[in-house]
Amino acid sequence: MLSRMVWGARASLLAGVVSVAIAVCLGVPLGVMAGYMGGWTDAAISRVTEALLAAPFLILAIALAAFLGPNLTNAMIAIGLSAMPIFIRLARAQTMSVMTEDYVESARAVGLQPFVLIRRYILPNIFPPILVQATLTIATAIIAEASLSFLGLGQQPPAPSWGSMLNVAKNFLEQAPWMALYPGAAIFLVVLGFNLLGDGLRDALDPRDH
């Protein structure tokens, strides 16, 4: 049981980190593009984002994982694509806020190229809230991976994950309740840890508190 718990932690943590990395790598550039360019580009990206946000996160992840096929890689892709709209909206809002600052207006007035302006002024200033959101989303992604594995759409047997261990344990709740207790407690503690880390980062990186 302990060895499966330790081995299953790899799948759960890997899914949390990789899926959020996918969401950030896809969502942040689209959000920055929408906030910086405006016009029809902003309208098109915003409409697609709103359409994706209209579907509940976990339902969308389950649908994508079922479409892609039941394995851990596809589960990570499904969770990453489902979390992507959150980062598009956040990056767009932060970019539009930074664009109104005097130093950005001055940089545009002297003819700085858009790519250089985004890399030098916009991305460093929108990074803190994106980091906080990424930390909080890792916790959500771990729960999503456990849910997908519980439904048979994530890590496939015999390779263990906490979600698939709960799926097996549900058949033995009366005879061996500890089979469900340990993976459930592991999911709870890891998710709680990432949520506390996100709250701490938000307090540390929020300039209004200093």
N, C-alpha and C positions, 0 to 999 in steps of 0.2 A: 504493500500500500504506500509506504513512504517513497520507494523508488519510483512508483508511477506518479506520485505527487510531484516529486522533483523533476522528473522527465516531462510531465505535463505542463509544468511552469514555463518550460521553453516555448511551447506552442502558444500559450496564452500571452506571455510577454512579447514574443516575436510578433504575434498578430496585432497587439496593441501598438507597438512602435512602428512596424512597417506600414500598416494601414493608415496611420496618421501621417506618416511621411509621404505616402501617395496622395492623401488629401491635401497636404500643404504644398507639395510640388506642383499639383495641378490647379488647386484653388487660388493660391496667392497670385501667380502671374495673371490669371484671368481677372481676379478682383482688382489688381493694380491697373491692368489695361482698361477695365471698365471705368474706374475712377479717374484715370488720367486722361483718357481720350474723350469720354462723354459721348453725346450724340447717339447715333444709331448703334454704335458698338456697345455703349453702356446699356441701351435699351434691349438689345438682343441678348446680352449676357444676363441681364437682370431678369428678363422674362423666363429664360431657361432655368435660372437659379430658383425663382419663385415656384416654377412647376415642380422641381425636384423637392423643394421644401414642403410642398403641399402633401407629399407622401410621408408618413411617419418613418423615422430613421430606421428602426428595426425591420419594419415591413419591407422597405425598399431593399435593405441588405439581404433579407431572406429571398426576395424575388430575384435579385441579381445572382446570389449564390446558387439558387436552384437552376437559373438559366445557364450559368457558367459551368456548373458541375460540382459534385461534392468532394472537395479536398481543401487543405489548409491554404494553399496559394490562391485559389479562387475565392475563398472566404475573405482573405486579406484584401484582394482587389475589390470585392463587393462592399466591404466595410469602408474602404478608402473612398470609393466613388460615392457612397451614401453620405459620408462626412464632408465631402468636397464643397457642397453649397454653403456650409457654415463658414468656411474660410474665404470663399468668394465674397460673401456679403461683408465679412469683417474687414478683409483687405480693401474692398471698395470704399467702405465707410471711412476707414483710417486714411486712405489715400486722398479722398476728397477733403478730409479735415486738414491734412498736411499741406495740400495744394493752396490753401488760403493763407498760409504763413508768409511773412514778409521775406524770409530768406529764399523761399521757393520762387516767389514772384520776382525777386531780384535776379536769381539765377536764370529764369526764363527771359528776363529783360536783356541780359547781356548775351543771349543767344546760345546758352548751353544746350547741347544735344539732348533729346528726350531720354535716351538710354543712360547717358552719364548722369542726368538729373535724377532719374529713378534710382540708379545704383548708389549715388553719393548722398542724396538727401531724403528720398522717400522711403526706401527699404529700411535704412537704419532706424527711422523714426516710427515705423509701423511694426518693427520686430517685437518689441516687448509685449503688446497685447496678443500678437499671434503666438508667441511662446507660451503665454498663459493659457490661451485657448487650446493649444496643442496638448499641453499637459492634462487639462481637464478632459479632452477628447480621448486621450489614451485610456482613461478609466472607462469611458463609454464603449470604446472599441473592445476592451477586454470582456465586458459584459456581453457585447454583441457576438464575439467569437465563442464565448461559452454557450450562448443561446443557439448559435448555428451548429456547434458540435453536439449539443443536446438533441437537436433535431436531425442529426445525421448529415449535416451539410458542411461541416468543418473538418477537423482532423479525423482521419479514418482509422478504425481499428486495424491492426493491434496497437498502433501508436497512440499513446494516451494524451488526453487533454482534460482539463478540469471539467469542461462541459460534458464530454463523453463519459467521464467517470460518474457524473451525476445521473446521466441517462441509464447507466447500468445499475446504479444504487437505488433508483426508484423502484426496482423490482424486489428489493430486499429491505425495505424500510422497517418492517416488523422484526425480521430476524437479525439484521445487522445495520442499525441506524447510523453507526459511525462511518459507514461507507459513504454516506451523503454528507456527514458533518464536516469531514476534513476538507474535501474540495470546495464545499460551500463556504467554509470559514476562510480558506485561502483566497477565493474570489473576493469575499467581503473585505478582507484586510488589505489586499493589493489595491482594490478600487478606492478604499478609504485613504490609503497612503497617497495615491496620485491626486485625489481631490484635495487633500491637505497641502500637498506640494504646490498645486495650482493656486490655492488661496494664498499661500506664503509668497509665491512669486508675484502674484497680483499686488500684494501689499508692498513688496520690496521694489517693484518696478513702476508703481504708480507715482508719477511726479507730484500729484496733488497732495500726497501725504508727507512731502518733504519741504 
